[in-house]
């Protein structure tokens, strides 16, 4: 009796899946605080060298470069700020700081940064078009604070006066 065994050799490299990434490739209106997820065609692992770069196309400069050998939190979907994580077919990127509103960004992956589980290397992309997106303008929050207070049993009623707190620098056009 002989044992017949099929041996499968994986000789196919992983590919980028822009539709499965977050944000999707060419997306607009992306919140500035969102983490980024790069999706691949199969389960992957980080390479032993190489980097993943977050690039500001609008300003023509690199925002942050993640060294895959030293800046990974391992198997997690929620890496700490300035780190990356890998789970199955996705790389999770958490930039150190929020992105800037109304800017165009790209994610660039070096050809040595990602391998599939069998060791086939991802071809990489270092251009500004393969995986890009545009952030939205943040909407400021406005909080009205009542300044009618009682101190030591005395009520200080300041009538219609109120303080307004706006969450970010804003140009005031009019108050009515």
C-alpha positions in Angstrom: 0.0 0.0 0.0 1.4 3.3 -0.9 0.6 6.7 0.5 -0.2 9.2 -2.3 0.3 12.8 -1.2 -0.2 15.9 -3.1 2.3 18.6 -2.7 1.3 22.1 -3.5 4.0 24.6 -4.2 2.9 28.2 -3.9 4.9 30.2 -6.5 2.5 33.1 -6.7 3.3 36.4 -5.1 0.7 38.4 -3.2 -1.0 41.3 -5.0 -2.5 44.6 -3.7 -6.3 44.8 -3.4 -7.3 48.5 -3.5 -11.0 47.7 -3.3 -10.5 45.8 -0.1 -8.2 48.4 1.5 -9.4 51.1 3.9 -9.8 53.7 2.6 -10.4 52.2 -0.9 -8.0 53.3 -3.6 -8.9 56.8 -5.0 -11.3 57.5 -2.1 -12.3 61.0 -1.2 -13.8 62.5 2.0 -11.7 60.4 4.3 -11.6 61.5 8.0 -8.1 62.7 9.1 -8.1 60.4 12.2 -8.7 57.1 10.4 -6.1 54.3 10.4 -5.1 52.8 7.1 -5.6 49.2 6.1 -3.7 47.7 3.1 -5.3 44.6 1.7 -3.6 41.8 -0.2 -4.8 38.9 -2.3 -3.6 36.3 0.2 -2.3 36.0 3.8 0.9 37.8 4.2 3.7 38.5 6.7 6.1 41.4 6.9 9.5 41.0 5.2 12.7 41.2 7.1 13.6 44.5 5.6 11.9 47.4 3.7 9.4 50.0 4.6 5.9 51.3 4.2 5.6 55.0 3.5 2.7 57.4 4.0 3.2 60.2 1.5 1.6 63.6 1.3 1.0 64.2 -2.4 -0.4 67.7 -1.9 2.7 68.9 -0.1 5.2 66.5 -1.9 6.8 65.0 1.2 6.9 61.8 3.3 4.6 62.0 6.3 5.9 58.8 8.0 8.0 55.8 7.1 7.4 52.5 8.9 10.4 50.1 9.0 8.7 46.6 8.8 11.6 45.0 10.8 11.4 47.3 13.8 8.0 49.2 13.8 5.5 46.3 13.9 3.2 45.5 16.9 2.8 42.0 15.4 -0.6 40.3 14.9 -3.0 43.1 15.7 -5.7 45.2 14.0 -5.0 48.1 16.4 -1.3 49.0 16.4 -0.2 51.8 18.7 0.5 55.2 17.2 3.5 55.2 14.8 3.3 51.4 14.3 1.9 48.7 12.0 0.2 45.4 12.6 -0.5 42.4 10.3 -3.5 40.0 10.5 -4.2 37.5 7.7 -4.2 39.4 4.4 -4.1 43.0 5.8 -1.5 45.5 7.1 -2.9 47.9 9.6 -1.2 51.3 9.7 -1.6 53.8 12.6 0.1 57.1 11.8 1.8 58.9 14.7 -0.4 61.9 14.2 -3.7 62.6 12.4 -3.5 63.5 8.7 -4.1 67.0 7.5 -7.5 67.9 6.2 -8.0 68.4 2.4 -4.8 66.7 1.4 -4.1 64.0 -1.1 -2.1 61.0 0.3 -0.6 57.8 -1.0 0.7 54.7 0.7 3.8 53.2 -0.8 5.1 49.6 0.0 8.7 48.6 -0.8 9.2 45.4 -2.7 11.1 43.9 0.3 8.4 44.8 2.9 5.8 42.0 2.4 5.9 38.3 1.7 3.2 35.7 1.5 3.2 32.8 4.0 5.2 30.7 1.5 7.9 33.3 1.2 6.9 34.8 -2.2 7.7 38.5 -2.2 5.2 41.2 -3.0 6.3 43.3 -6.0 5.7 46.6 -4.1 4.7 50.0 -5.4 6.4 53.3 -4.7 4.2 55.6 -6.9 1.5 58.1 -6.0 -1.3 56.4 -7.9 -1.5 52.8 -6.9 -3.0 53.5 -3.4 -4.1 57.1 -2.8 -6.9 59.0 -1.1 -8.0 62.5 -0.1 -9.0 63.7 3.3 -12.1 65.8 4.2 -12.3 69.1 6.0 -12.9 68.6 9.7 -16.1 70.0 11.0 -15.5 72.0 14.2 -17.7 71.4 17.2 -19.2 74.3 18.9 -20.1 74.2 22.6 -22.1 76.9 24.4 -21.2 77.3 28.1 -23.7 78.9 30.5 -21.9 81.5 32.7 -24.8 82.2 35.0 -23.4 80.9 38.3 -24.0 81.0 42.0 -21.2 81.7 44.3 -21.5 81.8 48.1 -25.3 81.8 47.8 -25.3 84.8 45.5 -26.7 84.2 42.0 -24.8 86.0 39.2 -27.2 86.2 36.3 -25.3 87.6 33.3 -28.4 87.5 31.1 -27.9 86.5 27.5 -24.1 86.3 27.8 -22.5 83.0 27.0 -19.1 81.7 26.2 -18.6 79.8 23.0 -15.9 77.2 22.7 -14.9 76.1 19.2 -12.8 72.9 18.9 -10.3 74.2 16.3 -9.1 77.5 14.8 -12.0 79.0 12.9 -12.6 82.3 11.0 -15.8 83.9 12.3 -18.0 85.3 9.6 -21.0 86.5 11.5 -23.0 86.0 14.6 -26.8 86.7 14.7 
